[in-house]
Amino acid sequence: MTVVLSAYIRLADVGIGCEPWPQCYARLNPEVEQKGIAVLTAQGRDMAHYGARVAHRYIASILGLFILAIFIAALRQGSERTTTVLVPAAIFAITVFLSLLGYYTPTRSNPLITMGNLLGGMALLGLLWWLLQRETEARAVPGPAPGLRSLAWIALALVLLQIALGGWSSANYASASCPGLISCEGDILSSATVADAFDPARSIALDEEGQVIRDESLGLLSMTHRLFALLTAGYLAWLVRRLRPQPLLAGSAVALALFSIAQLIVGVSTVWL
């Protein structure tokens, strides 16, 4: 719920689905930098999507208390645990990092802050899921599958890269930079454009009305994300066929492939609708 609410607030704030599209997209207020704590004050009541913001704060706080309890329990049990203290410690550290990042860096005009929130949230979700699987007893574990470990690592790398590309594209407000599915305005393959698009230190420029100034590098970001989505979906679909003799493993691959296809459908809908 925390991840879903955070994504909803982010996408709603930048104008996904607004009218008229894409003129209304990526319009920020350069003079107002709201800290997270302001949502729960009298001044925060005037912020857009107030209900979702309050729910996100409370649910994230409850999640933080649960994670603290998990970390303390892991420290007390020590070597008796089937899972080492390292994973609960990493989960707790990521939670503290996300809390500090949200409180002290509220601006939406710095792509690295958005990426920190996204990748930290995905890492937290992944580690919690991994911890749940390790701590669940009597769970069916697939037997050895020679030759499949490398394929699984490739799938994981592709999914993580796709998440990172999508996050970097969104953090730089590149969603509306390519009006066609395979076409963008300007020369998006020049060396200067490539260097600027993937520069971690790049900043977002705003005009006098708070509208994000879109340059050619944003088109490259958007198109790279789209093409990599096709590559990821294609590989996962192939992996499903490859894992058919392993039903337990194939189920996870099918889920990933379906999510990847759903992402493609949502992306196409954003361009065409």
Residue pairs with C-beta under 8 A, 6 or more apart in sequence:
1 59
2 56
2 59
2 60
2 63
2 121
3 121
3 122
3 125
5 52
5 55
5 56
5 59
6 56
6 117
6 121
8 49
8 52
9 49
9 52
9 53
9 56
10 114
10 170
11 170
12 48
12 49
12 52
13 48
13 49
13 108
14 25
14 26
14 108
14 170
14 173
14 175
15 21
15 24
15 25
15 26
15 27
16 25
16 175
16 270
18 24
18 25
21 176
22 175
22 176
22 179
25 173
25 175
25 176
26 173
26 176
26 211
26 212
26 214
27 209
27 210
27 211
27 212
28 108
28 109
28 206
28 210
28 211
28 212
29 210
30 109
30 206
30 210
33 106
33 107
34 44
34 47
34 106
35 103
35 104
35 106
36 57
36 102
36 103
36 106
37 103
38 44
38 47
39 47
39 50
39 53
39 54
39 57
40 54
40 57
44 50
44 53
47 53
60 99
63 95
64 95
64 99
67 91
67 92
67 95
68 92
68 95
70 88
70 91
70 92
70 131
71 88
71 89
71 91
71 92
73 88
74 81
74 83
74 85
74 88
74 89
75 85
75 88
78 85
82 134
82 135
83 131
83 134
83 135
87 127
87 130
87 131
87 134
88 131
90 127
91 124
91 127
91 128
91 131
94 120
94 123
94 124
94 127
95 124
97 116
97 120
98 116
98 117
98 120
98 121
98 124
101 113
101 116
101 117
101 120
102 117
105 113
107 113
108 114
109 203
109 204
109 206
110 203
110 204
111 168
111 171
111 172
111 202
111 203
111 204
112 171
112 200
112 201
113 171
114 167
114 170
114 171
115 164
115 167
115 168
115 171
118 163
118 167
118 170
118 171
119 163
119 164
119 167
122 163
133 139
140 248
142 246
142 248
142 249
145 246
145 249
148 242
148 243
148 246
148 249
151 239
151 242
152 249
154 235
155 235
155 236
155 239
155 253
155 256
158 228
158 231
158 232
158 235
158 236
159 232
159 256
159 260
161 228
161 232
162 225
162 228
162 229
162 232
162 260
162 263
165 221
165 224
165 225
165 228
166 225
166 229
168 198
168 221
168 225
169 175
169 221
169 222
169 224
169 225
172 202
172 204
172 218
172 221
173 204
173 212
173 214
173 218
174 214
174 218
174 219
174 221
174 222
174 225
175 222
175 270
176 214
177 184
177 185
177 214
177 218
177 219
177 221
177 222
178 184
178 185
178 219
178 222
178 223
178 226
178 271
179 185
179 271
180 271
181 226
181 268
181 271
181 272
182 223
182 226
184 216
184 219
184 220
184 222
184 223
185 216
185 219
186 193
186 215
186 216
186 219
187 193
187 216
188 216
188 217
188 219
188 220
188 223
189 220
190 216
193 215
193 216
193 217
193 220
194 217
194 220
196 202
196 215
196 217
197 217
197 218
197 220
197 221
197 224
198 221
202 217
204 212
205 212
205 213
206 212
206 213
207 213
226 267
229 260
229 263
229 264
229 267
230 264
232 260
233 257
233 260
233 261
233 263
233 264
236 253
236 256
236 257
236 260
237 257
239 253
239 257
240 250
240 253
240 254
240 257
243 249
243 250
243 253
244 250
